[in-house]
Amino acid sequence: MRPAPSLQFLRPYTWKSAGAPNPAYLRFFHLARQQELEQANALKYPRLRHNGPPMRIPDFRHKYAQIPQGTVAEEEVTLHGRVQSVRRAGSKLVFFDLKGEFENVQGICNLGKLEDGTAVRGLKELARLLNRGDIISVTGKATRTPAGELTIQATHLPQLLTPGLVPLPTKLVDEEVRTQNRHLDMLVNQRTTDILRLRSYLIKYLRDFFHERDFLEFQTPILAGDASGATATPFTVSAKTVSRDVALRIAPELWLKRLVVGGVDRVFELGPAFRNEGIDQTHNPEFTICEFYHAYANLDNLIALTETLIRGAAEHCQALIATKLTSLPPIDLTPFSRPFRQAEFIPTLQSALGFTLPPLTSATALPDLLAALDKHNIPLDPPTPPTSLAQLLDHLAAAHIEPLSADAPLFITHHPVCMSPLAKSFVCPATGQHVSARTEVFMGARELANMYEEENDPFEQRRKFVAQLDQAQGQAVAAGEDGEGGGAGGQAAVAIDESYVHALGSGLPPTGGWGCGVERLVMLFSGTRRISDCLSFGNLRNVVGLTAAGAAAGGGKGLVPELQGAKSRDE
């Protein structure tokens, strides 16, 4: 074997902050380090064997937080972690920083304190080989240095468990490199990891919130014959078992309401949903949804429960940011004071537009409203007229109502019936318009949650399904499609779920339902404006790009081609 190139000049290497690192340089680093470790007989990837009781680094820091300076604990423990830095102080003393489970601890390897008979040569070899990014096992005793640093003082020579064959950067800010190497982004940038940790803590908070209120968590089908429960374009896949295409769910709503019919008065689900639509800063085709259904709850109950949930989540996340997730900005709890503001849809919109809306249930409601907007010189954004009344009202709300939530949560209540085909409806005594018993809560002009009193009349529900289908087909025709929905043009697939209507015939109690995109809450409380930051590997475009890059690397042209088809040294 040819001599290994020296790595001394490689160790201070920092990945470029602008542009990707040179792949040829990284391949050379990998080869050189691999050869050096092989020559030292250190490239073993050994099975894990403990010299003492293993302990998590967070538990180590907690247990010995009050140990005095100069004191050495009697208990011998073993810590595992990734080396963050190595500092050599002569031939008999090595300092290193070890990180595990998001916390750091200092380690000292002093030849005079080693109890395993290690000679000077062994410590010098360790100091030469140990590198930033290596994963090691350290057995020793807790102490506190004269500088006040909690430290594990090694009693056995640290063992290399997994060598880092690719250099671990000390700085990583280039967006493309971060996206393509999310694992490195997480190791280097604390904020990246803290956002994902906040997501995990927030999901636990949601589950605990509902369990404490006697809700049961059920899992409902992700694959079904048709997608229903929301107006969106589904993904379809071929299923050999049933000899037909099936759809990935766009929402679990109708399944969960069937469970309420079946006697589960309080039910919730946290899980994935899929919508075959666009990608932007706040939308991704795959996301996590939380929905609950509460029998005998009305809109006032839903609003009160939502205020409690969001205020509690804000306090919970702020406590985490103050103690664990310190790279995230603090949350100002003042805007989350209860009660949250409310704005009724039609009166608020009429006030903003300066005219009274035409009857929104008439057959000519869409052209009448467009004519009124034109008469009052109110432009549309985008300027192309929407193809449905619900779409137009949604655009107007985004422009004139949702911005009222810029500084504090806002409930927008009582939407026109054409916007809520699954909600109960009534005639508003103030405006005379048919509206839904529905509200959405917004913060910073972003929707956080949607809730309403569920339509439980099977005849009225079927009529609303038919109206929704007619509207979708009209949009498809206007867009130049075949009117069936679900095509490449992006029209939502709408079908009349006859089995759900039949289930309503068995009696759905008066029920309040609620849905929330989990990533929206993570964005709110983490201070990020991109949904991709809240997803473990970014949005769908990032994920597809990452797997495509991996496939391209399969021919040995990847970052570390020598690993292609290689076997473990223990095989």
N, C-alpha and C positions, 0 to 999 in steps of 0.2 A: 504493500500500500504506500502511495506516495505521501510525503510528510504533509501534515495539515498546515495550511497557511495560518499565520498568526492572526488572532482575533483582537489584539489589543487596540488597533486603530478602528475597529468596528464598534467597540462597546459604547462610545459616547454618541453613536449615530442617532439622530432624531429625524423621523419622517418629515418630509417637506410639508409645510402648511398650505402650499398652493401647488396643486397638481399631484398626481400619483407618484409614488417612489419608483425608482428604476428597477424593473423586474430582474434585469440581469444582475444588478447589485444584490438583490434579495436572494437570488439563486446561488450566487457565490457565497453569501453569508451562510446560507443553509448548508451548503456542501462543506464549507470550512469548519463550521461548528460540529457537524456530524462526524467529520474525520477526527477532530480533536477529541470528542467524547469517546469515539471508538478506540482511539489509541490509549485513552485513559481507562478503558474498560468500564465506562460510566453509562453508555447508551444501552440500558437494560430494560427499562419500563418494568420494574419489579412488581410482584404482588405485594400488597400492603401488609406489613407486619409491624405491630406496635411494640415499642420498648417500654411503654408505660400507658396508663389510662388515657385514651384520647380525649381531647377537650376542644370545643369550638373556640375560636379566637374571641368572639363576643362574650362567651362565658368566662374565659380567662380574664378579660379586661374587667368584667363585673366582679368576679370573685376576689381579685387582687387589687381592686381600685384603691384601697386604703393601706396598702402595704408601705411601711416607712422606708425612707432612704437608707441604703446600706444593709437592709434586712434581706435574707434569702429564705424563701419558704422551704419547709421540710418536704412537702409533697412533690414528687416528680411526675410531670405530665408530658403529653405529646401533643404538639400542634402541627397542623398541616396548612399549607398556604402557598401563595405565589410570591416569589421574590420581587420586590419593587425597586430595591437598590442594594448595592454591596459596597462596603467601605472597608478597605484593608489598612490596618494600623500595624505595620511590621509583619514579621513572619509568624507571630504567635497570637495575634488578635484580629478577629474579623467581626465587623458589625454588619447587620443586614436588616432590612425592613420586610416584614411578612404581612401579606394581606389575605384574609379569608372571610367570606360572608360579609363583605363590605366594610370590614374594620381592619385596622392596622395594629401591629405590635412590633416593637424592636426586638431583635435577637442579638446575642453576643456569643461568639465562639472563642473562648479563652483557653489556650492550650493547658494552662495550669489548672483549670477547673474541669477538664474532661476526665471522666472516670472510666473510660473504656480502653485506656492504654494507647490512644492515638499518639503517634510520633509527630515530630515537627513536619516531616515530609508529607504526612497525610493531610495535615491542616493546610499546608502550602498548596497541595494539589487541589483541595476543595476551593481555596481562595482563587486559584487560577481558573477553575472550571465554572464556578458559580456565576450565573448571569441573570440579568433582569429578565423576568418572564418565566424562569424555571419554577417548577412546583416541587417543594421539598417537605420533608418530615423532620421536625426538631423535637428532641426529648430533652427536657431540662427543668429548671426550677425558677419560679417567679422571683424577681427582685426589682428594686428601683435604683437607678443610677444616681450618682451625685448631682446630675443635671435634672433629676426629677422625672426621668422617663421610665414608665413601666416596661419591663424587659423580661424575656425568657433567657436565662443563662444556661447554655447548652451543657449537659453532662455527658452526652454522646455526640460523636461527629454527625452533623446533619446528613440525611440521606436524600439523594436525588431520586424523586419519584417519576417525574416527567420533564425531560429537557425542553426548553423553548428553542426550536430549530429555526423559527422565523423571528427576527428582532421585534421586541415589543417597543413601540414608539413611546416617547415621553410627551409628545404633543401630536394631536390629530384634529385638524379643523377643516380640511378639504372635504366638501360635501360628498363628492363622488366616491372618494376613498372610504369615507365613513359608511356610506350606504352599502358598498360592496363588501365591507369587512365589519359587519355590525358587532361581531365578537370583540374585535380590537377597539371599536368605538366604545363599547361598554367597559373594557378594561382601562381605557385611558381617560374617558370623559365621564366624570361622576354624574353630571346632569342627565346624560342619556340613561344611565342605570336608575337614577332616582325617579325619573318619570315612570319607568316601567315598574319600579317597586311601588310607587304611589298607586298605580293601576291595581296591583295585586292587593294592597291594603284596602283600597276603595271597594273592590269586589267583595272582600271579606266583610267590610262594613255593611254593604247592602244585604248580604245574606244574613248577617246577625240582626239587622234592623227588622227584616221580615220574620225571621224565626222568633224573635222576642215578642212579636205581635200575633203569634200562632198561625202564621202562614206555613203552608207545606210547599216544598220545592218539588216539582214534577218535571220530567223530561218528555218533550213531545217530538213527533217525527221531524226530521230535517229533509227527508226525501218523501215526496207525495206525488199523486197524479197531477195535481194542479197547485200552483202557488196562490195563496189567498191571505187575507188579513191586512193588506195594505195595497196601495196603488203604486206598483213598481214593476219593472221588467225582470222576470226571473231568469236564472240560469237553468238550462235543461241538459240532462245527461241521459245516455242510453242505459237501460236496466235489462240485462239478459233474463233475469228471473221472471219478470212480468211481461216481457216481450213488447215493451213500449217505452217511450221516453218519459222520464219523470222530471220533476222540477225541484230545485233546492228552495227551501222555504224563504220567503221574504219577511215573514213575521210568524210567531207562534200563536197569534191571537185567537183564531177560531178553534184551535185545538184546546187551548186553555179554557175557553168558555164552554166547550163540551164537558170538560172536567167539572166545572161549576154546576152544569146541568146534572152531572152524575153525583152531586152531593159534596164536592170539595168546596166549601164556602170561601175559603181563603187559600189562594194558590198563586205561586210565582214561578218564574223560570229565568235563569241567566244562561245565555248560550249564543251561538253564532247565528247570524242571518246573512243572506246573500241577495244583492240586488245588482242586476246586470246593467249598470248605469255608469255615469261618469266618475272621474277621479279629480278631486280638487283639494284645497286645504282642509275642508271639513267633511269630505265624503270619501269613502272607500267601498268598493263592491262587497268586501267581506268585513263585517263589524260585529260587535257584541251587543246584544240587546237584553234589556231587563224589562219584563212585563209582569204585572200582578193584576189579579181580579179578586174583588172583595164583594161578596154577596151582601145585599142590604146597605150598600154605601151609595150616597148621592154625591153630586158635584162638590158640595160644601165639605163633605168628609174627605174627598180626594184632595182638595186644595189644602186643608189643614194637615193632612198626612204628608203632602209634598213639602210644605213649609218646614215641618219637623225634620223630614229626611234631609233636605238640602242644607238647612242650618246645622244640623248635626254632622253632616258630611264635611262642611266647611270647618267646623271646630276640630273634628277628628284629623283632617288633613293638615290643618295648621299646627296641631300638636306634633304630628309626625315631622313636618318641615322644621320645626324648632329643635327637634332632638335627633332625628335620624337622616332626614332627606335635606340636608343643610344647603345643597347647591340650588334648591328651588326658591323662588321669591316668596316672602311671607304673604299670607292671605289676610286682607283687610276684612274683618268680620262685620264691620258696621253696615255695609249694604244688605247683609243677610238678616237684619233685624225683622222680626215678625210684627204685624202681618205684611206680606208683600203687596205691592201695588197691583191693582186690577184695571183693565181697560176693556170695555165691551166692544166687540169687533165693529158692528155696523155704526153705532153712534160715533165712535172714535174716528173711523174712516170718513164718515160724512163731515165731521168737523174739520179734518185735515184737507179734504177735497173742496169743501165749500159748497156742496150741493147735496140734495137728498137722493139716495140711490133709487133706481127704478125697482119695481117688484122683482125679486130675484128668483122667484119660482115660475115666472111666465115663460112662454116658449120663445119670446124675443128678448129675454133678459140680456144676453151677450151683446147683440147689436145695439140695444138701447143704452147699455152702460158705455160701450165704445163711443157712441154718438155723444153722450153727455161729457165724456172726457175730452173729446175733440172740441165741443162747444166751449168748454172752460179752459181750453189751451193747456191741458195737463198731459205732458208727454209720457210715453211708455218706455220702460227700460227692461228688456231690449225693445226697440221700436217696432219689431214685427208683432202684429196683434196675436195674442194667444188664441188657440183653437178651441178652448172651452172656457166656460164661465168660472169654474173652480180655479183654473190656471190663472185667469186674469185677476181674480180676487186675491189669490196668493201673491202675485206680483205687487199688487197695490198694498197689501199688508206689509210686505218686505220693505217697501219704500216709505210708508207713512205711519205704520204702527210699531213694527219691531224695533226701530231705532229708539223708541221711548224706553227701552230696557238697557240703554248704554251704561248706566251707572249702578243699577240695582235690578234684582229679579222682578219680572213683570208677568202677571197672568193675563193673557188675551182670551177673553171668554165669548161664548155664544156665537160661534161661526155660522155663516149661512149653511143651510142643509146640504147644498150641493157639494160642500167641502168635506162632509162627514157622513158617508153612507152607512156606517156601522153604529152611529150614535142615535139616541132618542132625540126627538125634536119637538118643538112647541112654537107657538106664536108669541113673539116678543110684544108685551103690552105697550112698550114705549115707541116702537117703530112699526109695528104691524107686520114685520117680516117673519118668515119661518126660519127659525134658528135651531142650532143643536145645543144640547146640554153638554157642551165640550169646552175645554180650556187647554191652552198650551202655555208653558212657562218658558220665558226667554231671559237671557242674561247676556249683555254685550251684543245684542241683535242676533244671538244664536239660540236656536231651540234646544232646550234641555230635556223637556218631557212633554208628552201629549196624553190627555186623559179625558174620559167622558163617561156618561151614563150609557150603558150598552142597550142597543135596541133589542128588546126581548119579545116583540110581537112577530111571529113567523111570517104573517101575511105582509106586514109593513116592511120587514127585512127583505123579503123576496122582491117587493116592488122597488126598493132602493137598489138592490143588486141589478135589476133590469135597467133602471135608469143609469147606473154606473156603466153597465155594458154598452148601452146606447151612446153614452158620452164618449167612451173609449173608441168605439167604432167610428164615431163622427170625427174624432181627432185623427184616426188612422187614415180615413178617406181624405181629410184636409191635407194630410202630409203626403198623399200620393201612394199609400200602401193598400193592402188588400182588405183591410178592415178586420182582420182576425186577431191582431195584437201580437206582441211578443216578437216582432220581426226586427230586422237589422236597423230599422229606423228609430228604434228606441221607445216605441209605444209600449205602455204597460200591458201585460197580459191580464185580462179580466175575464173571469168565468163565474157563472152562478153556481155557488156551492150548494147543491140541492141537499146533500147529506147534512150540512149544517142547518139549513132551514128545517129539515125534518127533525133534527135534534132539538131545535127550539120548540117544536111541537110538544115535547115532553116537559117543557116548563123551565125556562131560565129565570131564576129569581131576579128582582131588581138588583142590578150589579153595577159597580163602578170599576172601570178598567184603566190601566195606566201603563205607559211604555216610555222607555228612555234608552238612548244610545249611550253605552257606558263610556265610550271614548270622549263624548261631549263633556261628561263630568270630569274626566281626567284632564282634558284640555283646560277646562275652567279653573281647576284647583292647582294645576301644575304651572299655569302661566304660559303655556305654549299655544301657538295659533295653528299648528299643523297636526292633523290627525295621524300622519305618518310617524310622528314622534311618540305616539301613544301605542303603537303596534310593534311587537317584538322585532319584526324584520321589515318595517316600513309598509308602504301601501302596495297594492297589487302590482303596480308597475315596477317597484323596487324588487319585489319577490320574484317576479318573472325574469327580470334582468339578472338577478343573482343566480337563479337556477340555470338560466341560459349560459351565463359565464362559466358555471361549473361544468356544463356539458361540453363547452368548447375546450375546457382544460383537460378533458378526458383523453385527448391524444398526446398528453405529455407536454402541453404548452402552457401549463398553469404557472402560478406563482412559485410553487415548489415542485417541479416536475419529477424530481428524484423520488417523491413519495408515490408516484403512480405505479400501482401494482407491487409495491414493496411489501415485504413481510416483516413481522415483528422479529426482533433479535432473539426472543424466547422461543420462536417456532422451530 
